């Protein structure tokens, strides 16, 4: 099924999608700060420009959008138009994420991934944020 928008309109729509300062990122940062954690944002010299870096804990946090990073929740469902394009795009993002996480782990960083759906869902949010504190403080982090 072809795209319902012209190439120019689709390009305009896509140009307004921000890769940082998302609501989920802001919520997680506010939670961490309120709980005494100090961090750096979007560190350019680390693989994948992590959303949050906690140097004291040698921990990196990525907050992934479910659609853009291929999560298996309802937000991660591919569109029904231009299917091959989106499949290729999302698969490339997933592979890049794996490479970045692997590089960071080789540099002995703990890597934590938080999914957008875990933060935007008010029922899951509190539990996930409490688990985040435990993950930061633990030696082993679940993937």
ChimeraX commands (.cxc) that place a marker at each C-alpha (Angstrom):
marker #1 position 0.00,0.00,0.00 radius 0.5
marker #1 position 1.54,3.38,-0.97 radius 0.5
marker #1 position 2.08,6.18,1.51 radius 0.5
marker #1 position -0.92,8.50,1.94 radius 0.5
marker #1 position 1.36,11.55,2.01 radius 0.5
marker #1 position 3.53,13.02,-0.71 radius 0.5
marker #1 position 7.29,12.60,-0.32 radius 0.5
marker #1 position 7.64,16.25,0.65 radius 0.5
marker #1 position 4.85,16.08,3.27 radius 0.5
marker #1 position 6.27,12.85,4.74 radius 0.5
marker #1 position 9.70,14.46,4.93 radius 0.5
marker #1 position 8.20,17.45,6.75 radius 0.5
marker #1 position 6.40,15.19,9.23 radius 0.5
marker #1 position 9.55,13.15,9.91 radius 0.5
marker #1 position 11.71,16.26,10.40 radius 0.5
marker #1 position 9.62,17.20,13.44 radius 0.5
marker #1 position 10.42,13.98,15.30 radius 0.5
marker #1 position 12.94,14.71,18.02 radius 0.5
marker #1 position 15.55,12.21,19.12 radius 0.5
marker #1 position 16.09,13.74,22.55 radius 0.5
marker #1 position 14.23,15.60,25.26 radius 0.5
marker #1 position 11.26,13.27,24.93 radius 0.5
marker #1 position 8.61,13.20,27.67 radius 0.5
marker #1 position 9.84,9.77,28.75 radius 0.5
marker #1 position 13.45,10.99,29.06 radius 0.5
marker #1 position 12.42,14.05,31.06 radius 0.5
marker #1 position 10.28,11.94,33.40 radius 0.5
marker #1 position 13.12,9.49,34.07 radius 0.5
marker #1 position 15.64,12.30,34.60 radius 0.5
marker #1 position 13.35,14.10,37.05 radius 0.5
marker #1 position 12.83,10.85,38.96 radius 0.5
marker #1 position 16.57,10.16,39.14 radius 0.5
marker #1 position 17.39,13.71,40.23 radius 0.5
marker #1 position 14.67,13.65,42.91 radius 0.5
marker #1 position 16.21,10.44,44.22 radius 0.5
marker #1 position 19.70,11.91,44.53 radius 0.5
marker #1 position 21.26,10.63,41.31 radius 0.5
marker #1 position 23.40,13.02,39.29 radius 0.5
marker #1 position 23.98,12.37,35.61 radius 0.5
marker #1 position 25.01,13.69,32.22 radius 0.5
marker #1 position 22.72,13.80,29.19 radius 0.5
marker #1 position 23.33,12.66,25.60 radius 0.5
marker #1 position 27.07,12.10,25.96 radius 0.5
marker #1 position 28.48,12.34,22.44 radius 0.5
marker #1 position 31.75,10.49,22.97 radius 0.5
marker #1 position 30.02,7.26,24.06 radius 0.5
marker #1 position 28.54,4.78,21.58 radius 0.5
marker #1 position 24.91,5.57,20.79 radius 0.5
marker #1 position 24.97,8.96,22.55 radius 0.5
marker #1 position 23.28,7.56,25.68 radius 0.5
marker #1 position 20.25,9.45,27.00 radius 0.5
marker #1 position 21.52,9.33,30.59 radius 0.5
marker #1 position 25.01,8.59,31.91 radius 0.5
marker #1 position 25.66,8.06,35.62 radius 0.5
marker #1 position 29.48,8.19,35.80 radius 0.5
marker #1 position 29.58,7.47,39.57 radius 0.5
marker #1 position 27.78,4.17,38.96 radius 0.5
marker #1 position 29.45,3.45,35.59 radius 0.5
marker #1 position 25.89,3.10,34.27 radius 0.5
marker #1 position 24.22,4.13,31.04 radius 0.5
marker #1 position 20.49,4.41,30.49 radius 0.5
marker #1 position 18.85,4.37,27.08 radius 0.5
marker #1 position 15.19,5.35,26.89 radius 0.5
marker #1 position 13.96,3.76,23.69 radius 0.5
marker #1 position 10.86,4.70,21.77 radius 0.5
marker #1 position 8.96,1.46,21.19 radius 0.5
marker #1 position 8.28,2.11,17.49 radius 0.5
marker #1 position 11.77,3.33,16.54 radius 0.5
marker #1 position 13.63,0.57,18.37 radius 0.5
marker #1 position 11.40,-2.40,17.49 radius 0.5
marker #1 position 9.81,-3.21,20.85 radius 0.5
marker #1 position 7.27,-6.02,20.93 radius 0.5
marker #1 position 4.43,-3.96,22.44 radius 0.5
marker #1 position 1.46,-2.34,20.73 radius 0.5
marker #1 position 3.47,0.87,20.19 radius 0.5
marker #1 position 6.10,-1.11,18.29 radius 0.5
marker #1 position 3.80,-2.30,15.51 radius 0.5
marker #1 position 4.95,-1.44,11.99 radius 0.5
marker #1 position 2.69,0.69,9.77 radius 0.5
marker #1 position 0.73,-1.07,7.04 radius 0.5
marker #1 position 2.02,1.33,4.38 radius 0.5
marker #1 position 5.54,1.21,2.96 radius 0.5
marker #1 position 6.17,-1.97,4.95 radius 0.5
marker #1 position 9.57,-2.89,3.47 radius 0.5
marker #1 position 10.96,0.59,4.13 radius 0.5
marker #1 position 9.88,0.50,7.78 radius 0.5
marker #1 position 11.03,-3.07,8.32 radius 0.5
marker #1 position 14.49,-2.20,6.96 radius 0.5
marker #1 position 14.63,1.05,8.97 radius 0.5
marker #1 position 13.60,-0.47,12.30 radius 0.5
marker #1 position 15.81,-3.56,11.85 radius 0.5
marker #1 position 18.78,-1.28,11.17 radius 0.5
marker #1 position 17.99,0.65,14.38 radius 0.5
marker #1 position 17.79,-2.60,16.38 radius 0.5
marker #1 position 21.12,-3.83,14.99 radius 0.5
marker #1 position 22.78,-0.46,15.70 radius 0.5
marker #1 position 21.42,-0.60,19.28 radius 0.5
marker #1 position 22.94,-4.07,19.74 radius 0.5
marker #1 position 26.33,-2.89,18.44 radius 0.5
marker #1 position 26.30,0.20,20.68 radius 0.5
marker #1 position 25.34,-1.78,23.78 radius 0.5
marker #1 position 28.01,-4.38,23.04 radius 0.5
marker #1 position 30.70,-1.66,22.69 radius 0.5
marker #1 position 29.62,-0.05,25.96 radius 0.5
marker #1 position 29.65,-3.34,27.84 radius 0.5
marker #1 position 33.17,-4.04,26.53 radius 0.5
marker #1 position 34.14,-0.71,28.11 radius 0.5
marker #1 position 32.66,-2.06,31.36 radius 0.5
marker #1 position 29.56,0.14,31.44 radius 0.5
marker #1 position 26.33,-1.22,32.90 radius 0.5
marker #1 position 23.64,-0.63,30.28 radius 0.5
marker #1 position 19.97,-0.27,31.16 radius 0.5
marker #1 position 17.26,0.03,28.52 radius 0.5
marker #1 position 13.92,1.56,29.46 radius 0.5
marker #1 position 11.09,1.28,26.96 radius 0.5
marker #1 position 8.74,4.17,26.29 radius 0.5
marker #1 position 5.70,1.98,27.12 radius 0.5
marker #1 position 7.14,1.27,30.59 radius 0.5
marker #1 position 7.17,4.99,31.37 radius 0.5
marker #1 position 4.09,6.32,29.59 radius 0.5
marker #1 position 1.86,3.62,31.09 radius 0.5
marker #1 position 0.97,5.01,34.53 radius 0.5
marker #1 position 0.36,1.49,35.89 radius 0.5
marker #1 position 3.84,0.26,34.93 radius 0.5
marker #1 position 5.73,3.53,35.57 radius 0.5
marker #1 position 6.19,3.42,39.35 radius 0.5
marker #1 position 7.27,-0.21,39.34 radius 0.5
marker #1 position 9.75,0.37,36.50 radius 0.5
marker #1 position 11.24,3.43,38.15 radius 0.5
marker #1 position 11.73,1.57,41.44 radius 0.5
marker #1 position 13.34,-1.30,39.53 radius 0.5
marker #1 position 15.60,1.27,37.86 radius 0.5
marker #1 position 17.02,2.33,41.22 radius 0.5
marker #1 position 17.66,-1.31,42.11 radius 0.5
marker #1 position 19.32,-1.88,38.70 radius 0.5
marker #1 position 21.60,1.13,39.13 radius 0.5
marker #1 position 22.66,-0.01,42.58 radius 0.5
marker #1 position 23.18,-3.66,41.63 radius 0.5
marker #1 position 26.26,-5.22,40.11 radius 0.5
marker #1 position 24.28,-7.18,37.51 radius 0.5
marker #1 position 21.71,-5.57,35.27 radius 0.5
marker #1 position 19.08,-7.54,33.38 radius 0.5
marker #1 position 18.80,-6.83,29.66 radius 0.5
marker link #1:1,2 radius 0.2
marker link #1:2,3 radius 0.2
marker link #1:3,4 radius 0.2
marker link #1:4,5 radius 0.2
marker link #1:5,6 radius 0.2
marker link #1:6,7 radius 0.2
marker link #1:7,8 radius 0.2
marker link #1:8,9 radius 0.2
marker link #1:9,10 radius 0.2
marker link #1:10,11 radius 0.2
marker link #1:11,12 radius 0.2
marker link #1:12,13 radius 0.2
marker link #1:13,14 radius 0.2
marker link #1:14,15 radius 0.2
marker link #1:15,16 radius 0.2
marker link #1:16,17 radius 0.2
marker link #1:17,18 radius 0.2
marker link #1:18,19 radius 0.2
marker link #1:19,20 radius 0.2
marker link #1:20,21 radius 0.2
marker link #1:21,22 radius 0.2
marker link #1:22,23 radius 0.2
marker link #1:23,24 radius 0.2
marker link #1:24,25 radius 0.2
marker link #1:25,26 radius 0.2
marker link #1:26,27 radius 0.2
marker link #1:27,28 radius 0.2
marker link #1:28,29 radius 0.2
marker link #1:29,30 radius 0.2
marker link #1:30,31 radius 0.2
marker link #1:31,32 radius 0.2
marker link #1:32,33 radius 0.2
marker link #1:33,34 radius 0.2
marker link #1:34,35 radius 0.2
marker link #1:35,36 radius 0.2
marker link #1:36,37 radius 0.2
marker link #1:37,38 radius 0.2
marker link #1:38,39 radius 0.2
marker link #1:39,40 radius 0.2
marker link #1:40,41 radius 0.2
marker link #1:41,42 radius 0.2
marker link #1:42,43 radius 0.2
marker link #1:43,44 radius 0.2
marker link #1:44,45 radius 0.2
marker link #1:45,46 radius 0.2
marker link #1:46,47 radius 0.2
marker link #1:47,48 radius 0.2
marker link #1:48,49 radius 0.2
marker link #1:49,50 radius 0.2
marker link #1:50,51 radius 0.2
marker link #1:51,52 radius 0.2
marker link #1:52,53 radius 0.2
marker link #1:53,54 radius 0.2
marker link #1:54,55 radius 0.2
marker link #1:55,56 radius 0.2
marker link #1:56,57 radius 0.2
marker link #1:57,58 radius 0.2
marker link #1:58,59 radius 0.2
marker link #1:59,60 radius 0.2
marker link #1:60,61 radius 0.2
marker link #1:61,62 radius 0.2
marker link #1:62,63 radius 0.2
marker link #1:63,64 radius 0.2
marker link #1:64,65 radius 0.2
marker link #1:65,66 radius 0.2
marker link #1:66,67 radius 0.2
marker link #1:67,68 radius 0.2
marker link #1:68,69 radius 0.2
marker link #1:69,70 radius 0.2
marker link #1:70,71 radius 0.2
marker link #1:71,72 radius 0.2
marker link #1:72,73 radius 0.2
marker link #1:73,74 radius 0.2
marker link #1:74,75 radius 0.2
marker link #1:75,76 radius 0.2
marker link #1:76,77 radius 0.2
marker link #1:77,78 radius 0.2
marker link #1:78,79 radius 0.2
marker link #1:79,80 radius 0.2
marker link #1:80,81 radius 0.2
marker link #1:81,82 radius 0.2
marker link #1:82,83 radius 0.2
marker link #1:83,84 radius 0.2
marker link #1:84,85 radius 0.2
marker link #1:85,86 radius 0.2
marker link #1:86,87 radius 0.2
marker link #1:87,88 radius 0.2
marker link #1:88,89 radius 0.2
marker link #1:89,90 radius 0.2
marker link #1:90,91 radius 0.2
marker link #1:91,92 radius 0.2
marker link #1:92,93 radius 0.2
marker link #1:93,94 radius 0.2
marker link #1:94,95 radius 0.2
marker link #1:95,96 radius 0.2
marker link #1:96,97 radius 0.2
marker link #1:97,98 radius 0.2
marker link #1:98,99 radius 0.2
marker link #1:99,100 radius 0.2
marker link #1:100,101 radius 0.2
marker link #1:101,102 radius 0.2
marker link #1:102,103 radius 0.2
marker link #1:103,104 radius 0.2
marker link #1:104,105 radius 0.2
marker link #1:105,106 radius 0.2
marker link #1:106,107 radius 0.2
marker link #1:107,108 radius 0.2
marker link #1:108,109 radius 0.2
marker link #1:109,110 radius 0.2
marker link #1:110,111 radius 0.2
marker link #1:111,112 radius 0.2
marker link #1:112,113 radius 0.2
marker link #1:113,114 radius 0.2
marker link #1:114,115 radius 0.2
marker link #1:115,116 radius 0.2
marker link #1:116,117 radius 0.2
marker link #1:117,118 radius 0.2
marker link #1:118,119 radius 0.2
marker link #1:119,120 radius 0.2
marker link #1:120,121 radius 0.2
marker link #1:121,122 radius 0.2
marker link #1:122,123 radius 0.2
marker link #1:123,124 radius 0.2
marker link #1:124,125 radius 0.2
marker link #1:125,126 radius 0.2
marker link #1:126,127 radius 0.2
marker link #1:127,128 radius 0.2
marker link #1:128,129 radius 0.2
marker link #1:129,130 radius 0.2
marker link #1:130,131 radius 0.2
marker link #1:131,132 radius 0.2
marker link #1:132,133 radius 0.2
marker link #1:133,134 radius 0.2
marker link #1:134,135 radius 0.2
marker link #1:135,136 radius 0.2
marker link #1:136,137 radius 0.2
marker link #1:137,138 radius 0.2
marker link #1:138,139 radius 0.2
marker link #1:139,140 radius 0.2
marker link #1:140,141 radius 0.2
marker link #1:141,142 radius 0.2
marker link #1:142,143 radius 0.2
view
